[in-house]
Each structure stands twice: as C-alpha cells, then as structure tokens.
Amino acid sequence: MKTLSIIIFFLSYMLMSSAKWAIRKFGEMSYEQVIFHLNTPLDSETKLICSYLQNTVMIAVILVVVLYFISKKISPRKLFSLSILFLICTLSFSWRILNIDKIIKEYDTHITIGDFYEKYYVDLHKISIKAPEHKRNLIMIFAESMENTYANANYFDDNLIPELTTLANDNISFSHNDSFGGFKVINGAKYTQASLVSQLCAIPLRLPINASLYRPKNGFLPGALCLSDILKKDGYNQSFMIGMTRAFSGTDKYLETHGNVKILDWDFYSKRDNLDKNTDKRRKRIVRDEKLFSYAKEEILNLYNQKEPFAFTIMTLDTHFGDEHFDSQNCKVKYHSKDVKDDEYFKNVISCSSSKINNFIEWIKTQPFYDNTEIVIVGDHLTMGEAVKFDKNMDRTMYNVYINSSSKDNIKTKNRLFTALDTLPTMLEGLGYTIDGNKLGLGVSLFSGKATLMEQGISFEQLNTELDKQSKIYNKILYGKDVGQMQNN
C-alpha cells in the first residue's frame, strides 16, 4: 500500500504540474488545438522538452524521494488516504485550470451538423479569379503574436510598437474601431498553423471529431484552393521562409499540397551554411529573426533576378510565447530588464521585433522592385502562455497593414468587423486581382466595401459557434473527398 500511495502522489503531481506548464506555455487550451497537434507531426523543440522535464518530472522525482523517507513515520493507511485526497485536489485543480468544461462544450459543438458553409462559403474552384495584366510582386510577413494591444500605452505604460504603428498610420490598415485596431481571432485561427490556413485559404483549420481520418501525409486540406495555388497558376515564383524546421506544425505538408512552394528553413540553411546548433544555447534548430531577415533579403533579390513575378512569405519567431528571445546585440534595452522573465523583459522583446520588421521594410523601400510590390504584414494569433499578464478586459486584436496595395480610393478602413478569413481576398485585390463577387471561401475583400460575415449581422460569438460545427462541405475540403467514400474504402 505504501508503494501504491507514493505512485499516486507522483502521478497526481505530474498531472497538476503538466496542466500548469501547458497553460504557462500555450495559454488557454482549445479542443481544436489539442486535436490538431495530436494528429499532425510536430518538430520537437529541445527547449520545450527540457522545460517540460524540468517543471514536471524532475520535481515529481524529488517529491517521491522525500515521500519515501517521510512515509516511514506515517502509517500505510493514513498515507494512502492522503494520496487519495491529493489526487482529488490535483484533479480538481487541473480540470479548472485547463478549462475542461469549455473543451467538452467545444467537443459537443463539433458533433453538431451545421449549414453555415452552405449559406456563406464561396468555392474558389467555381468563380473567376483574374490576375492583372501587369502582375505585381507580394511580400508577406507573418509577425508572430503581434497584437495591436502592444500599442496601447494604457495597458503597458508605453507604445511598445511605435514603428509598426507608424507603418499602419501611413498605409492601409483596417481597424475594428475608429482608431488603431485590427481583427479578432476566431476559432480555427488561434495558433500558428490555423492562422496561416485561415489567412491564406479563407477557411478556418478545423479537424472533425473523427480526427483519425485526417492524415496530412495524404495532403494538407487537399480540397482547398489557397493563395499559393492561385499564384502558382499565374506563374509566380514562390518562397516561404521559417526560422524552424519545415516540419513544424505540418508547414511542409501544407506548402507541398498547395503550390509546392520552395521552403527555406533551419534544415536548408544549416546544411548550406553549416550553422552551429549550439550558437543559441537556449534552443537548438532555430534561425533567429536578425539572421532570418538577412536571409530574406538574399532570397528576395534572388527571386527578383528571375524576372517572373514573385511571392515571398516569412514568419518571424522571436516573440513566440511573448518572452521567447531578446536580441541584446541588435536592439536597445528600452525597459529595465533584459534578463528576468517578467513584463519588462517582454516589452523589450516586442519592441525589438517592431524595430526589426520596420528595418526590413525600409530596406525593401530602397530596392528597384518596391513600387511594383505589395507588402502585407499581419499578426498570426494572440500571445500564448502567461509571460504577459493580459487583463480580460483588454481589447485584443491582431495587427495588419497593406503597403503599396493596388486599391480603390475612399476605402473604409475604420470600424470594420473582420477576421483572418478576410485576408486572402483583400490581399489578392491589393495585388490587382479581379475577384467575381469580391468573396473567396468565407472571406470578403475589405477593399471592396462589401460586408464581411460579422458586418452582415453575425456576432463574433455566433460565428465561432457556427465554425465549430460539422460541415459536409468543409469535410470535403479537409479530406479531398466525401467522408462516406473514405469510410467505405
């Protein structure tokens, strides 16, 4: 009984510490996020694994050792009772902190059949999407966790992203209010890969309840038509740059399925430049943003010299989890701490990223292709983890700006209700494309002036509920064929 009691203590502590670690690292968990990562190959991050082991297993082992010696002074029956009480407490704590009630509710919604896609989805395969006579280049920056929240001095005592704020003010940036704002994060776009899909394919990334049927090796959303598919058809040379390995969150599967885009990642540059994996002691297999932007300049010039129109996409990384990495060699310490992982450290990380992105844009402006290039900068998802103490009353939206867009005059940019789903048609019309009806997937071009889903009277909460439901149309996009056909094969 004594051995059983110690095992219960060990497992109980592992449960509690794992729950705390998950929330600290990834923020509020959702059903969609859990299911996606259970069914999609991920690139293991050394730092992430070490962090988990240090915060769970190591302390649990120490607890077991201490209990072993203490248990000699406690009767087996009393020790067992204490272990059961501890188990109940940790179960209750983990249930609450992981918000299991919410995840169960999301599960229940997932098994409900809806008709939202039948009402609002525009099949990209069935409408006219025409490129302009003179094609323009595209440079797209996915700024990791870049919220407009960071510009609010009432929240952080300073505007942490002054350069990005200026870019938004000097160019076209859509806002949900009459000031500086952006788009709300919907279900199906709450983590990196889901946001990527939502913004480039105009559909959320939603896995069905029978997630075992989803096999990315057979193609990532094979029934979808995305930005890279459209640009490939129109003769664009395309490159996608990421500071991690291409397998991260199935990025390679997505890009291989859609346009077979050239991927430039850690694997590519490590092999080409013989990068030392130990240059960043905090994490291996990472190309940090400073070096990544230098690689980006090299690749963009390479694309430009090929004479065909090009599309280049880059995903920044340093702001991952909010407190990921401060580049003290290339950025000034504006706030008091660059070492202790508190809110002041976080301010330096965000400020540094804003400066780096702006410097990259300034370089682009000096290049001969600038006038014929649309530049789009968007945030992907809200900051994950608990490095930053966000208030629940904060108005949190994602950053967006369109530079050099081929757009009409008198565009309504303020007080717009929009989501990541509207990025694809907006971006294409910014490139000069003509879209029949100005709608793609579940998105609407913000340049068109037509009402988005939320502007048609669908509330944010209602939209999330409808997107969570099962859809025959969406499942066909997800699998490439009807679910019934798959189950019969």
C-alpha positions in Angstrom: 0.0 0.0 0.0 2.9 2.4 0.7 4.3 1.9 -2.8 0.8 2.5 -4.3 0.4 5.7 -2.3 3.8 7.1 -3.5 2.8 6.2 -7.1 -0.5 8.1 -6.7 1.4 11.1 -5.3 3.8 11.0 -8.2 1.1 10.8 -10.9 -1.1 13.4 -9.2 1.8 15.9 -9.1 2.6 15.1 -12.7 -1.0 15.8 -13.7 -1.0 19.1 -11.8 2.4 20.3 -13.0 1.7 19.3 -16.6 -1.5 21.3 -16.6 0.3 24.4 -15.1 3.1 24.0 -17.6 0.8 23.7 -20.6 -1.1 26.9 -19.6 2.0 28.8 -18.9 3.5 27.8 -22.3 0.4 27.8 -24.6 -2.2 29.9 -22.9 -5.8 28.9 -22.8 -6.2 25.4 -24.5 -8.9 24.7 -27.0 -10.3 21.4 -28.4 -9.2 22.3 -31.9 -5.6 22.9 -30.9 -5.3 19.7 -29.0 -6.8 17.6 -31.8 -4.6 19.2 -34.5 -1.4 18.7 -32.7 -2.3 15.1 -31.8 -2.8 14.3 -35.5 -0.1 16.4 -37.2 3.6 15.8 -37.0 5.4 18.4 -35.0 9.1 19.3 -34.9 10.3 18.7 -31.4 11.8 21.8 -29.8 14.7 20.9 -27.4 14.0 23.8 -25.1 10.3 23.0 -24.9 11.0 19.4 -24.0 13.7 20.4 -21.4 11.2 23.0 -19.9 8.6 20.3 -19.5 11.0 17.8 -17.9 12.4 20.4 -15.5 9.0 21.6 -14.4 7.3 18.3 -14.1 9.3 15.1 -14.0 12.3 16.4 -12.1 10.3 17.9 -9.3 8.0 14.9 -9.2 11.0 12.6 -8.7 12.3 14.8 -5.8 8.8 14.6 -4.3 8.9 10.8 -4.4 12.3 10.7 -2.8 11.1 13.0 0.0 7.9 11.0 0.5 9.8 7.8 0.6 11.7 8.9 3.7 8.7 10.7 5.3 6.4 7.6 4.7 8.4 5.7 7.3 6.9 7.9 10.0 3.3 7.6 8.6 1.0 4.6 8.8 0.3 3.0 5.4 -3.5 3.6 5.7 -3.0 7.3 6.6 -0.5 7.7 3.7 -3.0 6.2 1.3 -5.8 8.5 2.5 -3.5 11.5 2.0 -2.6 10.3 -1.5 -6.2 10.0 -2.5 -7.0 13.4 -1.1 -4.0 14.9 -3.0 -5.3 13.2 -6.2 -8.8 14.7 -5.8 -7.3 18.1 -5.3 -5.0 17.9 -8.3 -7.8 16.6 -10.5 -10.0 19.5 -9.5 -7.2 22.0 -10.0 -6.2 20.6 -13.4 -9.9 20.5 -14.5 -10.3 24.1 -13.6 -7.0 25.5 -15.0 -7.3 23.6 -18.3 -11.0 24.7 -18.5 -12.1 21.2 -19.4 -15.8 22.3 -19.2 -15.1 24.6 -22.2 -13.3 21.9 -24.1 -16.1 19.4 -23.6 -18.6 22.1 -24.8 -16.4 22.6 -27.9 -16.5 18.8 -28.4 -20.2 18.8 -28.2 -20.4 21.5 -30.8 -18.1 19.6 -33.1 -20.5 16.7 -33.4 -23.4 19.1 -34.4 -24.1 19.3 -38.1 -24.5 22.9 -39.4 -25.4 24.6 -42.6 -23.1 27.6 -42.3 -20.9 26.7 -45.3 -24.0 26.0 -47.4 -25.1 29.6 -46.8 -21.8 31.5 -46.9 -19.0 29.6 -48.5 -17.7 30.6 -51.9 -15.9 27.8 -53.7 -12.7 29.2 -55.1 -12.7 26.5 -57.8 -16.0 27.8 -59.2 -15.6 31.5 -59.5 -13.4 33.8 -61.7 -10.2 35.0 -60.1 -8.3 37.0 -62.8 -4.7 38.3 -62.4 -4.0 41.9 -63.6 -2.3 42.4 -67.0 0.8 43.6 -65.2 1.4 41.3 -62.3 2.8 42.7 -59.1 5.1 41.0 -56.5 4.0 40.1 -53.0 6.0 40.1 -49.8 4.0 38.8 -46.8 5.2 38.9 -43.2 3.5 36.8 -40.5 4.5 38.7 -37.3 4.5 36.1 -34.5 1.9 37.1 -31.8 1.8 40.7 -33.0 -1.2 42.2 -31.3 -2.4 45.8 -31.6 -2.7 45.6 -27.8 1.0 46.3 -27.6 0.5 49.8 -29.0 -1.9 50.8 -26.1 0.0 52.9 -23.6 -2.9 52.5 -21.2 -2.1 48.8 -21.0 1.7 48.8 -20.9 2.6 52.4 -20.0 4.1 52.9 -23.4 3.5 52.1 -27.1 5.7 49.1 -27.5 5.5 49.0 -31.3 5.9 52.6 -32.5 7.4 51.6 -35.8 4.6 49.3 -36.7 2.1 51.9 -35.5 3.6 54.4 -37.9 3.5 51.9 -40.8 -0.2 51.3 -40.1 -1.0 55.0 -39.9 1.0 55.8 -43.1 -0.5 53.0 -45.2 -3.8 51.0 -45.3 -4.6 49.3 -42.0 -8.1 48.1 -41.2 -9.4 48.6 -37.7 -12.4 47.4 -35.7 -12.7 50.8 -34.1 -12.2 54.5 -35.1 -8.5 54.4 -34.0 -5.7 51.8 -34.2 -7.1 48.3 -34.3 -7.4 45.1 -36.2 -9.2 41.7 -36.5 -10.4 39.4 -33.8 -9.1 35.9 -33.5 -11.8 33.3 -34.4 -12.0 29.6 -33.6 -9.9 27.8 -36.2 -7.2 30.5 -36.2 -5.9 30.5 -32.7 -2.5 29.0 -33.2 0.2 29.4 -35.9 -0.8 26.8 -38.5 -4.5 27.5 -38.0 -3.9 31.3 -38.6 -1.8 30.5 -41.6 -4.6 28.5 -43.2 -7.3 31.0 -42.2 -5.5 33.9 -43.8 -4.1 32.1 -46.9 -7.1 29.9 -47.7 -10.1 31.9 -46.3 -11.2 29.0 -44.2 -10.5 28.0 -40.6 -8.5 25.0 -39.7 -10.9 22.6 -38.1 -10.5 18.9 -37.5 -13.6 16.7 -37.3 -14.5 14.7 -34.3 -13.2 11.6 -36.0 -9.7 13.0 -36.2 -8.2 9.6 -37.0 -9.5 10.0 -40.6 -7.3 13.1 -41.0 -4.0 12.1 -42.5 -1.8 15.0 -43.6 0.5 12.6 -45.4 -2.3 12.3 -48.0 -2.3 16.1 -48.5 -3.0 19.1 -46.2 -6.5 20.3 -46.9 -6.4 18.8 -50.4 -9.8 20.2 -51.3 -8.9 23.8 -50.6 -7.6 26.4 -53.0 -5.2 28.8 -51.3 -3.0 31.8 -52.2 -0.1 29.7 -53.3 -2.3 27.6 -55.6 -3.6 30.8 -57.3 -0.2 32.4 -57.7 1.4 29.2 -59.0 -1.3 29.0 -61.7 -0.4 32.6 -62.7 3.4 32.0 -63.0 4.7 33.3 -59.7 8.0 32.1 -58.2 7.3 31.5 -54.5 9.4 31.1 -51.4 8.3 30.5 -47.8 10.8 31.2 -45.0 10.6 29.9 -41.4 13.2 30.0 -38.7 12.4 26.5 -37.5 12.4 23.2 -39.4 9.9 22.9 -42.2 8.0 20.0 -40.3 6.8 22.5 -37.6 3.0 22.1 -37.4 2.9 20.4 -40.8 4.1 23.5 -42.6 5.9 21.4 -45.2 2.7 19.3 -45.8 0.7 22.4 -46.3 3.1 24.0 -48.8 3.7 20.8 -50.7 0.0 20.3 -51.2 -0.6 24.0 -52.1 1.7 25.2 -54.9 4.7 23.1 -54.0 6.3 26.3 -52.7 10.1 26.5 -52.1 10.7 26.2 -48.3 13.7 27.9 -46.7 14.1 26.8 -43.1 16.6 25.7 -40.4 17.3 22.5 -42.3 18.1 24.3 -45.5 20.4 26.9 -44.0 22.0 24.6 -41.5 23.1 22.4 -44.4 24.1 25.2 -46.7 25.9 27.4 -44.2 26.9 24.7 -41.7 25.2 26.5 -38.9 26.3 25.7 -35.4 23.4 24.2 -33.5 24.9 25.5 -30.3 25.0 29.1 -31.2 21.8 29.6 -29.4 22.2 27.9 -26.0 18.5 28.4 -25.1 17.2 26.4 -28.1 18.6 24.4 -31.0 17.5 24.2 -34.6 16.4 27.8 -34.7 17.3 30.7 -37.1 16.7 33.9 -35.1 14.9 36.8 -36.7 18.0 39.0 -37.2 19.7 36.3 -39.3 16.4 35.3 -40.8 15.8 38.8 -42.2 19.3 38.8 -43.7 18.5 35.5 -45.4 15.1 37.1 -46.6 16.9 39.9 -48.3 19.1 37.4 -50.1 16.2 35.3 -51.2 14.1 38.3 -52.3 16.9 39.5 -54.6 17.2 36.0 -56.0 13.5 35.9 -56.8 13.6 39.4 -58.3 16.5 38.5 -60.6 14.5 35.6 -62.1 12.3 38.3 -63.8 9.0 36.5 -63.2 6.6 37.9 -60.6 7.4 36.6 -57.1 5.7 36.0 -53.8 7.8 35.8 -50.7 6.4 34.9 -47.2 8.4 35.0 -43.9 7.3 34.0 -40.4 9.0 35.8 -37.5 9.8 33.8 -34.4 11.5 35.9 -31.6 8.1 36.9 -30.0 6.9 33.3 -29.7 5.3 32.8 -26.3 5.8 36.5 -25.6 9.1 36.2 -23.7 10.9 34.0 -26.2 14.1 35.9 -27.1 15.6 39.3 -26.7 18.3 40.2 -29.2 20.5 42.4 -27.0 23.2 42.6 -29.7 21.0 44.3 -32.2 18.3 46.0 -30.1 18.3 48.6 -27.4 17.1 47.8 -23.9 14.3 50.3 -23.5 12.9 48.8 -20.4 14.6 47.9 -17.2 15.0 44.1 -17.5 16.5 42.1 -20.3 17.3 39.1 -18.1 14.4 38.4 -15.7 11.4 36.9 -17.5 8.9 39.5 -16.4 6.6 42.0 -18.2 9.6 44.4 -18.6 11.6 41.7 -20.4 8.6 41.1 -22.6 8.3 44.8 -23.5 11.9 44.6 -24.8 11.1 41.5 -26.9 8.1 43.1 -28.6 9.8 46.5 -29.1 12.8 44.7 -30.7 10.5 42.9 -33.1 8.8 46.1 -34.2 12.1 47.7 -34.9 13.4 44.7 -36.9 10.3 44.4 -39.1 10.4 48.2 -39.8 14.1 48.0 -40.7 13.3 45.2 -43.2 10.5 47.3 -44.7 12.9 50.3 -45.0 15.4 48.0 -46.9 12.6 46.9 -49.3 11.8 50.6 -50.0 15.3 51.1 -51.4 15.0 48.2 -53.8 14.1 48.5 -57.5 11.1 46.2 -57.2 9.5 48.2 -54.4 7.0 50.2 -56.4 5.7 47.0 -58.0 5.4 45.1 -54.8 2.5 44.8 -52.3 3.7 44.3 -48.7 1.3 42.7 -46.2 2.1 42.4 -42.5 -0.3 40.5 -40.3 -0.2 39.1 -36.8 -1.0 35.4 -36.5 -2.5 34.7 -33.1 -2.8 36.2 -29.7 0.2 35.9 -27.4 0.4 32.4 -25.8 1.4 31.5 -22.4 1.5 33.5 -19.2 4.6 35.5 -19.7 2.4 38.6 -20.1 -0.4 39.3 -17.6 -3.2 40.3 -20.0 -6.3 41.7 -18.4 -9.5 40.0 -19.5 -11.0 43.5 -20.2 -8.3 44.3 -22.7 -9.5 44.9 -26.3 -7.1 42.4 -28.1 -7.0 42.3 -31.9 -4.3 41.4 -34.5 -2.1 43.7 -36.4 -2.5 44.3 -40.1 -1.1 46.7 -42.7 -1.2 46.7 -46.6 1.6 48.7 -48.2 1.6 49.6 -51.9 -1.8 47.9 -52.5 -3.4 48.4 -55.8 -6.7 49.6 -54.3 -9.5 51.9 -54.9 -9.9 55.4 -53.3 -12.2 56.1 -50.4 -11.7 52.7 -48.7 -13.5 52.3 -45.4 -10.8 51.2 -43.0 -12.2 52.2 -39.7 -15.0 50.5 -37.7 -14.7 47.3 -39.7 -15.7 43.9 -38.3 -13.5 41.3 -39.8 -11.4 38.2 -39.2 -8.4 36.3 -40.6 -10.8 34.8 -43.2 -10.8 38.2 -45.0 -7.1 38.4 -45.5 -6.9 36.3 -48.7 -9.4 38.2 -50.9 -8.2 41.5 -49.5 -4.6 40.7 -50.3 -5.4 39.4 -53.8 -7.4 42.6 -54.7 -4.5 44.6 -53.3 -2.3 42.8 -55.9 -4.7 44.0 -58.6 -6.6 40.7 -59.0 -10.3 40.8 -60.0 -12.5 38.5 -58.0 -16.0 37.8 -59.1 -18.2 39.0 -56.2 -15.2 40.0 -54.2 -15.6 36.9 -52.0 -13.4 33.9 -51.5 -14.1 31.0 -49.1 -15.6 32.6 -46.1 -13.8 35.9 -46.6 -14.6 39.2 -48.2 -12.2 41.7 -49.7 -12.0 44.7 -47.4 -11.1 46.8 -50.4 -14.5 46.1 -52.0 -16.6 47.8 -49.3 -18.8 44.7 -49.1 -20.0 43.5 -45.8 -18.0 40.7 -44.0 -19.7 37.9 -42.2 -19.8 39.9 -39.0 -20.9 43.0 -40.8 -23.8 41.0 -42.1 -25.1 40.8 -38.5 -23.4 37.6 -37.4 -21.9 38.2 -33.9 -18.4 37.1 -33.0 -19.8 34.5 -30.6 -22.2 33.2 -33.2 -19.5 33.0 -35.8 -17.4 30.9 -33.5 -20.2 28.6 -32.7 -21.0 28.0 -36.4 -17.4 27.5 -37.3 -17.2 24.8 -34.6 -20.0 22.7 -36.2 -19.5 19.8 -38.6 -19.9 20.6 -42.3 -20.1 18.2 -45.3 -18.6 21.0 -47.5 -15.7 21.6 -45.1 -15.0 17.9 -44.6 -14.7 17.5 -48.4 -12.1 20.4 -48.3 -10.3 18.7 -45.4 -10.1 15.2 -46.9 -10.4 16.0 -50.7 -13.4 13.7 -51.0 -16.6 12.8 -49.1 -16.2 11.3 -45.7 -18.5 8.5 -46.7 -16.2 7.5 -49.5 -13.3 7.3 -47.2 -15.1 5.2 -44.7 -16.1 2.8 -47.4 -12.5 2.4 -48.7 
